[in-house]
Amino acid sequence: MIADRPPREKIKDIINKNQIDLICTLGDLDQHSLTDLADIVDIPKLGIYGNHDSGMYFEPLGIKNMHLETFEYQGLVFGGFEGSVRYKNDAYAKMYTQEEAFELLKDFPKVDVLLTHCPPFGINDEPEELAHQGFKALRDYVEQKKPKYLLHGHTYPTEQNMITKLADTEVIYIFEDKIVDLF
């Protein structure tokens, strides 16, 4: 899993040192920091864009855009929701109002693993600061559909205030790179 900052070492080195079955990016990255992914063709690559992304680097790197999409892999269904809460007017930024997020997620099917850039409201977010506020629609989705895992980036919780569980869902915060065992 990679989010918000380039990996601490080359992606190919991480893969060579570890058993990696799937690569997921959770946004606020750029094509240059993920260049190694273009040469990796034998491992599925999934991603969602963050609020600071161009929205144009998945295709050249062979990453499947998971925004409001699902993908089944090794018995788990993955799904995704891109962007953050809209905190400024920018036609190109991946941002949504709370109301738009509810509308987008209203018919999204149940998944086992939900990949998001922004966390659910009240979970590892800063509710008073619009730029780092979580989505209320994601919280509602998790409480109703109960995915096994939700992985997110975007915010900067500390170990002292990090929330790792919402209802029955394990919440996993990703910053830079992290190997996560989902299978």
LUMVEX-796187 format. One line per field, with one value per residue (C-alpha): residue in three letters; z, x, y. Coordinates in steps of 0.1 Angstrom, whole numbers, plus 5000, padded with zeros to 4 digits. Example, Ala and Ser with C-alpha at 12.3 -4.5 7.8 and 13.67 -1.06 7.14 Angstrom:
2
pagu <- Ala; Ser;
c3 <- 5078; 5071;
c1 <- 5123; 5137;
c2 <- 4955; 4989;
This chain:
183
pagu <- Met; Ile; Ala; Asp; Arg; Pro; Pro; Arg; Glu; Lys; Ile; Lys; Asp; Ile; Ile; Asn; Lys; Asn; Gln; Ile; Asp; Leu; Ile; Cys; Thr; Leu; Gly; Asp; Leu; Asp; Gln; His; Ser; Leu; Thr; Asp; Leu; Ala; Asp; Ile; Val; Asp; Ile; Pro; Lys; Leu; Gly; Ile; Tyr; Gly; Asn; His; Asp; Ser; Gly; Met; Tyr; Phe; Glu; Pro; Leu; Gly; Ile; Lys; Asn; Met; His; Leu; Glu; Thr; Phe; Glu; Tyr; Gln; Gly; Leu; Val; Phe; Gly; Gly; Phe; Glu; Gly; Ser; Val; Arg; Tyr; Lys; Asn; Asp; Ala; Tyr; Ala; Lys; Met; Tyr; Thr; Gln; Glu; Glu; Ala; Phe; Glu; Leu; Leu; Lys; Asp; Phe; Pro; Lys; Val; Asp; Val; Leu; Leu; Thr; His; Cys; Pro; Pro; Phe; Gly; Ile; Asn; Asp; Glu; Pro; Glu; Glu; Leu; Ala; His; Gln; Gly; Phe; Lys; Ala; Leu; Arg; Asp; Tyr; Val; Glu; Gln; Lys; Lys; Pro; Lys; Tyr; Leu; Leu; His; Gly; His; Thr; Tyr; Pro; Thr; Glu; Gln; Asn; Met; Ile; Thr; Lys; Leu; Ala; Asp; Thr; Glu; Val; Ile; Tyr; Ile; Phe; Glu; Asp; Lys; Ile; Val; Asp; Leu; Phe;
c3 <- 5000; 4991; 5001; 5003; 5000; 4977; 4991; 5013; 4989; 4953; 4947; 4929; 4960; 4982; 4960; 4958; 4996; 5004; 4991; 4975; 4959; 4952; 4950; 4960; 4958; 4979; 4964; 4966; 4946; 4912; 4882; 4888; 4923; 4910; 4878; 4888; 4886; 4848; 4846; 4871; 4850; 4871; 4902; 4901; 4907; 4921; 4930; 4938; 4933; 4961; 4962; 4950; 4921; 4884; 4877; 4847; 4858; 4864; 4827; 4818; 4850; 4845; 4876; 4877; 4888; 4916; 4921; 4925; 4909; 4923; 4916; 4930; 4939; 4958; 4972; 4984; 4967; 4966; 4960; 4960; 4966; 4956; 4968; 4998; 5012; 4990; 5007; 4978; 4943; 4918; 4888; 4885; 4921; 4932; 4959; 4967; 4991; 5018; 4998; 4966; 4984; 4997; 4962; 4947; 4973; 4977; 4954; 4958; 4965; 4996; 4994; 5016; 5012; 5007; 4994; 5001; 5001; 5028; 5059; 5072; 5093; 5129; 5121; 5120; 5106; 5118; 5117; 5125; 5095; 5062; 5043; 5066; 5075; 5068; 5046; 5064; 5035; 5041; 5077; 5068; 5042; 5066; 5094; 5070; 5047; 5072; 5049; 5065; 5059; 5051; 5041; 5038; 5037; 5035; 5072; 5098; 5129; 5157; 5173; 5204; 5186; 5157; 5154; 5140; 5142; 5131; 5139; 5125; 5101; 5106; 5097; 5084; 5080; 5052; 5049; 5024; 5021; 5042; 5037; 5049; 5051; 5040; 5029;
c1 <- 5000; 5013; 4997; 5005; 5043; 5066; 5077; 5108; 5126; 5122; 5090; 5110; 5132; 5102; 5087; 5121; 5124; 5087; 5059; 5036; 5004; 4987; 4997; 4973; 4979; 4957; 4963; 4983; 5011; 5026; 5036; 5074; 5073; 5055; 5075; 5086; 5050; 5050; 5074; 5055; 5030; 5026; 5011; 4976; 4978; 4947; 4944; 4923; 4933; 4937; 4927; 4961; 4964; 4963; 4940; 4961; 4988; 4970; 4968; 5005; 5015; 4989; 4969; 4932; 4912; 4890; 4869; 4833; 4845; 4850; 4876; 4878; 4911; 4919; 4883; 4882; 4861; 4879; 4862; 4873; 4864; 4887; 4894; 4886; 4859; 4857; 4875; 4882; 4869; 4892; 4876; 4904; 4908; 4893; 4870; 4833; 4809; 4794; 4762; 4779; 4797; 4764; 4749; 4780; 4780; 4743; 4742; 4778; 4778; 4792; 4830; 4855; 4882; 4874; 4903; 4898; 4920; 4900; 4888; 4853; 4840; 4853; 4879; 4915; 4903; 4902; 4864; 4869; 4893; 4874; 4905; 4911; 4875; 4863; 4834; 4801; 4790; 4820; 4812; 4776; 4787; 4811; 4784; 4758; 4779; 4806; 4836; 4863; 4889; 4890; 4924; 4930; 4956; 4951; 4952; 4980; 4968; 4993; 4997; 4980; 4948; 4947; 4914; 4918; 4882; 4848; 4820; 4832; 4857; 4894; 4907; 4943; 4960; 4986; 5014; 5043; 5044; 5031; 5028; 4994; 4983; 4947; 4946;
c2 <- 5000; 5035; 5068; 5105; 5103; 5083; 5049; 5050; 5027; 5017; 4997; 4970; 4966; 4963; 4936; 4917; 4916; 4906; 4885; 4910; 4898; 4931; 4967; 4995; 5033; 5055; 5089; 5122; 5106; 5114; 5094; 5100; 5085; 5054; 5049; 5014; 5003; 5005; 4976; 4954; 4934; 4902; 4918; 4935; 4972; 4991; 5027; 5057; 5093; 5118; 5155; 5166; 5142; 5150; 5121; 5111; 5087; 5054; 5043; 5047; 5028; 5000; 5008; 5000; 5030; 5018; 5049; 5035; 5002; 4967; 4941; 4906; 4891; 4859; 4857; 4894; 4921; 4955; 4988; 5024; 5060; 5088; 5123; 5144; 5167; 5198; 5226; 5249; 5255; 5237; 5221; 5196; 5185; 5152; 5167; 5162; 5179; 5157; 5156; 5146; 5117; 5104; 5105; 5087; 5060; 5054; 5023; 5012; 4974; 4958; 4951; 4933; 4959; 4996; 5017; 5054; 5085; 5104; 5085; 5083; 5112; 5110; 5084; 5096; 5129; 5165; 5173; 5210; 5215; 5211; 5200; 5170; 5163; 5127; 5118; 5112; 5090; 5067; 5064; 5055; 5030; 5013; 5011; 4997; 4974; 4964; 4958; 4937; 4965; 5002; 5016; 5053; 5080; 5118; 5127; 5125; 5107; 5100; 5067; 5081; 5092; 5066; 5048; 5012; 5000; 5012; 4989; 4955; 4971; 4972; 5007; 5008; 5041; 5043; 5068; 5064; 5026; 4998; 4961; 4948; 4912; 4911; 4874;
